[in-house]
């Protein structure tokens, strides 16, 4: 493995049965092999491993969703890199089954490789103009992010939120993930009601499309201390999706999609509650 420069790397977890093991901690190598058994995958992730964490589920409850925060000390300020993964809709494939481990890194592409979203056979790909192959981690955006991580004075890795299949959760939730999910539910419910009313009142497809288009293109403004931008982001997401359905499946396709109530479509959010211990 490639060794990083001397950095203060610390980890924390909100639950005693969720173990976070950093690169320099005893047992990291064994846990890494358990989390990523394929040598090709570990090799592709070599450069990011010193800044990563293996999260092990030592309990009996599967982890259905998890948020991990990497807080980088850079030049006297803190830069947070947040990642959230869930298995909602796939109850037989939890993010971390009981008794198993998963690797988390401060890079989106690396997490996709570690989580099997990008297959082991695609950890390198043809690089345009060179005729050769290049690791996804060497692409401009990821390379820049990796450079910032590698140059950080300190890295604090925290398991920010753990959600069980029944909706119980635990963690400081510094990234306000629960707020984002609730805003998503709010956006779906409100926009669905407005859109159904427009359709029932006989608005033309063009008028409906213009309304959805305006929502899809609305500006996202972050207000300190407020989560309103989470609502705006969700509105944009749903508006874009529904506009696409209207254009490709017509009015009937859109009505069929909207037949699903918020409680049905987002049951995993409705079920959220504290109390995971």
C-alpha positions in Angstrom: 0.0 0.0 0.0 1.0 3.6 -0.6 1.6 5.5 2.7 0.2 9.0 3.1 2.0 11.9 4.6 1.9 12.3 8.4 -1.7 13.4 9.2 -4.0 13.3 12.2 -6.7 10.9 11.1 -9.5 10.2 13.6 -12.7 8.2 13.4 -15.9 8.0 15.4 -19.2 6.1 15.4 -22.5 6.7 17.2 -23.1 3.1 18.0 -20.9 0.6 19.9 -21.7 -2.1 17.3 -20.8 0.0 14.3 -17.0 -0.1 14.2 -15.0 2.4 12.2 -11.4 1.4 11.4 -9.0 3.9 9.8 -6.0 3.1 7.6 -3.5 3.3 10.5 -5.6 1.4 13.0 -4.8 -2.2 13.9 -6.8 -4.7 11.9 -7.4 -2.3 8.9 -5.8 -4.7 6.4 -7.9 -7.7 7.5 -11.1 -5.6 7.4 -10.2 -4.2 4.0 -9.8 -7.7 2.6 -13.2 -8.7 4.0 -14.9 -5.5 2.6 -13.2 -5.7 -0.8 -12.1 -9.3 -1.5 -11.2 -8.6 -5.1 -7.5 -7.7 -5.5 -8.3 -5.7 -8.7 -10.6 -3.4 -6.6 -8.1 -2.9 -3.8 -5.3 -2.2 -6.3 -7.5 0.5 -8.0 -8.2 2.1 -4.7 -4.6 2.1 -3.4 -4.0 5.9 -3.6 -7.2 6.7 -1.6 -6.9 4.0 1.1 -4.8 6.1 3.5 -7.7 8.5 3.9 -10.5 5.9 4.1 -12.4 3.9 6.7 -13.8 0.4 6.9 -17.2 0.4 8.7 -18.0 -3.0 10.3 -21.5 -4.0 11.4 -20.9 -6.1 14.5 -24.6 -6.1 15.4 -27.5 -8.2 14.4 -29.4 -5.4 12.6 -28.6 -4.7 8.9 -27.7 -1.2 8.0 -30.2 0.0 5.4 -28.7 3.5 5.0 -25.6 5.2 6.2 -24.1 8.7 6.1 -20.3 9.1 6.4 -18.6 12.5 6.8 -15.0 13.3 6.0 -14.0 16.6 7.7 -10.7 17.9 6.3 -8.6 20.4 8.1 -7.3 22.6 5.2 -5.4 25.8 5.9 -7.2 26.6 9.1 -10.7 25.8 7.8 -12.8 22.7 7.7 -14.0 21.2 4.4 -16.7 18.5 4.7 -17.2 15.8 2.2 -20.5 14.0 2.8 -21.6 10.6 1.4 -25.0 8.9 1.9 -25.9 5.4 0.7 -29.1 3.5 1.1 -30.6 0.2 0.0 -34.3 1.2 0.2 -36.3 -0.8 -2.2 -33.8 -3.6 -2.0 -34.4 -5.2 1.5 -32.3 -8.2 0.6 -29.3 -6.2 -0.2 -28.6 -3.8 2.8 -25.7 -1.4 2.7 -23.9 -3.3 5.4 -25.4 -6.7 6.4 -25.0 -7.8 10.0 -21.5 -9.2 10.5 -20.1 -7.6 7.3 -17.9 -4.6 6.4 -17.8 -1.9 3.8 -15.1 0.5 2.7 -15.8 4.3 2.5 -13.5 6.8 1.0 -13.6 10.6 0.5 -14.1 10.2 -3.3 -17.4 9.4 -5.0 -16.0 7.3 -7.7 -13.9 5.3 -5.3 -17.0 4.6 -3.2 -18.8 3.4 -6.3 -15.9 1.0 -7.0 -15.8 -0.2 -3.4 -19.6 -0.7 -3.2 -19.7 -2.6 -6.5 -21.6 0.0 -8.3 -18.7 0.2 -10.7 -17.7 -3.4 -11.5 -14.2 -4.8 -10.9 -13.9 -5.2 -14.7 -14.3 -1.4 -15.1 -12.0 0.0 -12.6 -9.8 1.2 -15.5 -11.2 2.5 -18.8 -9.9 3.8 -22.0 -8.7 7.4 -21.7 -9.7 9.5 -24.8 -6.8 10.5 -26.9 -4.3 8.2 -25.4 -5.3 4.8 -26.5 -4.4 3.6 -23.0 -6.2 3.0 -19.8 -6.6 5.2 -16.8 -8.1 4.6 -13.3 -11.3 6.6 -12.7 -9.6 8.1 -9.7 -7.1 9.8 -12.1 -9.8 11.7 -14.0 -9.6 15.5 -13.5 -12.4 16.0 -10.9 -11.4 13.0 -8.7 -7.7 13.7 -9.0 -8.3 17.3 -7.8 -10.4 16.1 -4.8 -7.8 13.4 -4.0 -5.1 16.1 -4.0 -7.0 18.2 -1.5 -7.6 15.2 0.7 -3.9 14.2 0.6 -2.8 17.7 1.4 -5.2 18.1 4.4 -3.6 18.7 7.8 -6.1 16.5 9.5 -9.0 14.2 8.6 -11.9 13.3 10.9 -14.1 10.5 9.6 -17.4 10.1 11.3 -20.3 7.7 10.8 -22.8 10.6 10.8 -26.0 8.6 10.6 -27.1 4.9 10.7 -30.6 3.9 9.6 -32.1 0.4 10.3 -34.6 -1.3 7.9 -37.5 -0.4 10.2 -36.6 3.4 10.1 -34.9 3.7 13.5 -31.8 5.8 13.3 -28.8 7.1 15.3 -26.1 9.6 14.9 -25.3 13.3 15.1 -26.5 13.9 11.6 -24.2 16.8 11.1 -24.9 16.7 7.4 -28.7 17.2 8.0 -29.5 14.0 6.1 -32.8 13.6 7.9 -33.8 17.1 7.0 -33.0 16.5 3.4 -35.2 13.4 3.4 -38.1 15.1 5.0 -37.8 18.0 2.5 -37.9 15.4 -0.2 -41.1 14.0 1.2 -42.5 17.5 1.5 -41.6 18.4 -2.1 -43.2 15.2 -3.4 -46.4 15.6 -1.5 -46.9 19.3 -2.3 -45.9 19.1 -6.0 -47.9 16.0 -6.6 -51.0 17.7 -5.2 -50.4 20.8 -7.3 -49.8 18.8 -10.5 -52.8 16.5 -10.0 -55.0 19.7 -9.6 -53.6 21.2 -12.8 -54.3 18.0 -14.7 -57.8 17.7 -13.3 -58.6 21.3 -14.1 -57.7 20.6 -17.7 -54.5 22.6 -18.2 -52.8 21.8 -21.5 -49.7 19.7 -21.7 -47.8 22.7 -22.8 -48.9 24.7 -19.8 -48.1 21.9 -17.4 -44.7 21.4 -19.1 -43.9 25.1 -18.7 -44.7 25.0 -15.0 -42.6 21.9 -14.5 -39.8 23.4 -16.5 -39.8 26.5 -14.3 -39.5 24.4 -11.2 -36.8 22.2 -12.8 -34.7 25.3 -13.6 -35.3 27.3 -10.4 -32.2 28.6 -8.6 -30.9 27.0 -5.5 -29.8 29.4 -2.8 -28.3 28.3 0.5 -29.4 30.3 3.5 -27.3 29.9 6.6 -29.2 28.0 9.3 -32.0 27.0 6.9 -32.7 23.8 5.0 -34.9 25.5 2.3 -32.3 24.7 -0.4 -33.0 21.0 0.3 -36.6 21.6 -0.6 -35.6 23.4 -3.8 -33.3 20.6 -4.8 -36.0 18.0 -4.4 -38.5 20.2 -6.4 -36.0 20.4 -9.2 -35.4 16.7 -9.2 -39.1 15.8 -9.3 -39.9 18.4 -11.8 -37.2 17.2 -14.2 -38.4 13.6 -13.8 -42.1 14.4 -14.3 -41.4 16.7 -17.3 -39.5 13.8 -18.9 -42.4 11.4 -18.3 -44.8 14.0 -19.7 -42.8 14.3 -22.9 -42.1 10.6 -23.4 -45.2 8.9 -21.9 -47.8 11.7 -22.3 -50.5 12.8 -19.9 -51.6 9.2 -19.2 -48.0 8.2 -18.3 -47.7 11.1 -15.9 -51.1 10.4 -14.2 -50.1 6.8 -13.8 -46.9 7.8 -12.1 -48.7 10.3 -9.8 -51.1 7.6 -8.7 -48.6 6.6 -6.1 -49.1 8.5 -2.8 -46.2 10.0 -0.8 -46.7 7.3 1.8 -46.3 4.6 -0.8 -43.6 6.2 -2.9 -41.4 7.3 0.1 -42.4 4.9 2.8 -38.8 4.7 3.9 -38.9 8.4 4.8 -42.3 8.2 6.5 -41.0 5.4 8.7 -38.0 7.3 10.0 -37.7 7.6 13.8 -35.0 7.8 16.4 -34.2 5.1 18.9 -31.6 3.0 17.2 -29.2 1.8 20.0 
